[in-house]
């Protein structure tokens, strides 16, 4: 895996952890989840910035946000028992499809 994509993966993980912890932070009234939010977003933005050294901004952000949306939705389904209807599942499949098209077919990405 090229280094830029490794950094992007870490950024995505940080963003998913932070966003998933937002609900548990309960308006930043719960200490541990609040710490996870702040640290997770710090990690996410730091590593996203490192990925931008080799991956174009638009491509990096599209992958980061697209994969993040799907991963956070799945975390909400698993940990918070939030329902995902067929429209949500189709939408997430389309997002992942878009990320794959960018990664596999775009000449704008750093392979």
C-alpha positions as CSV (number, residue, x, y, z in Angstrom):
1,X,0.0,0.0,0.0
2,X,1.5,3.4,-1.0
3,X,2.3,5.6,2.0
4,X,-0.3,8.2,1.1
5,X,-3.1,5.6,1.1
6,X,-1.8,4.2,4.4
7,X,-2.1,7.7,5.9
8,X,-5.5,8.1,4.4
9,X,-6.6,4.8,6.0
10,X,-5.4,6.0,9.4
11,X,-7.3,9.3,8.8
12,X,-10.5,7.3,8.1
13,X,-10.1,5.2,11.2
14,X,-9.6,8.3,13.3
15,X,-12.6,10.0,11.8
16,X,-14.8,6.9,12.3
17,X,-13.7,6.5,15.9
18,X,-14.3,10.2,16.6
19,X,-17.7,10.4,14.9
20,X,-18.9,7.2,16.5
21,X,-17.9,8.5,19.9
22,X,-19.9,11.7,19.5
23,X,-23.1,10.0,20.4
24,X,-21.6,8.4,23.5
25,X,-20.0,11.8,24.5
26,X,-23.5,13.1,25.2
27,X,-22.8,16.7,24.4
28,X,-19.2,16.3,25.8
29,X,-20.6,15.5,29.2
30,X,-19.0,12.0,29.3
31,X,-15.2,12.2,29.7
32,X,-13.8,9.1,27.9
33,X,-16.0,9.4,24.8
34,X,-15.2,13.1,24.7
35,X,-11.5,12.4,24.8
36,X,-12.0,9.9,21.9
37,X,-13.7,12.5,19.9
38,X,-11.0,15.1,20.3
39,X,-8.1,12.6,19.8
40,X,-9.8,10.9,16.9
41,X,-10.4,14.1,15.0
42,X,-6.9,15.2,15.7
43,X,-5.5,12.0,14.3
44,X,-7.9,12.1,11.3
45,X,-7.0,15.6,10.2
46,X,-3.3,15.2,10.8
47,X,-3.1,12.0,8.7
48,X,-5.5,13.4,6.1
49,X,-3.0,16.3,5.7
50,X,-0.1,13.8,5.3
51,X,-2.1,11.9,2.6
52,X,-2.4,15.2,0.7
53,X,1.4,15.1,0.0
54,X,0.8,12.4,-2.6
55,X,-3.0,12.1,-3.2
56,X,-4.9,15.1,-4.8
57,X,-7.1,17.0,-2.4
58,X,-10.4,16.1,-4.1
59,X,-9.6,12.4,-4.5
60,X,-8.3,12.2,-0.9
61,X,-11.4,13.9,0.5
62,X,-13.8,11.9,-1.6
63,X,-12.3,8.6,-0.4
64,X,-12.1,9.9,3.2
65,X,-15.6,11.1,3.4
66,X,-17.2,8.3,1.4
67,X,-15.6,5.5,3.3
68,X,-16.2,7.4,6.5
69,X,-19.9,7.8,5.9
70,X,-20.3,4.1,5.2
71,X,-18.2,3.0,8.2
72,X,-20.0,5.4,10.6
73,X,-23.3,4.2,9.4
74,X,-22.3,0.6,10.0
75,X,-20.9,1.6,13.5
76,X,-24.3,3.2,14.3
77,X,-26.1,0.0,13.2
78,X,-23.8,-2.3,15.2
79,X,-23.2,-0.3,18.4
80,X,-26.3,1.9,18.6
81,X,-28.8,-0.4,17.0
82,X,-29.8,2.2,14.4
83,X,-31.8,0.9,11.5
84,X,-30.5,1.0,8.0
85,X,-33.3,0.7,5.4
86,X,-32.9,-0.5,1.8
87,X,-32.5,3.1,0.6
88,X,-29.6,3.7,3.0
89,X,-28.0,0.4,2.0
90,X,-28.3,1.2,-1.7
91,X,-26.9,4.7,-1.1
92,X,-23.9,3.3,0.8
93,X,-23.3,0.8,-2.0
94,X,-23.3,3.6,-4.5
95,X,-20.8,5.6,-2.3
96,X,-18.5,2.6,-2.1
97,X,-18.9,2.1,-5.8
98,X,-17.8,5.7,-6.4
99,X,-14.8,5.2,-4.2
100,X,-13.8,2.1,-6.2
101,X,-14.3,3.8,-9.5
102,X,-12.0,6.7,-8.4
103,X,-9.4,4.3,-7.1
104,X,-9.4,1.8,-9.9
105,X,-10.0,3.9,-13.0
106,X,-9.1,7.5,-12.3
107,X,-5.7,8.8,-13.6
108,X,-5.9,11.5,-10.8
109,X,-5.0,9.1,-8.1
110,X,-1.5,8.1,-6.9
111,X,-1.4,4.3,-7.5
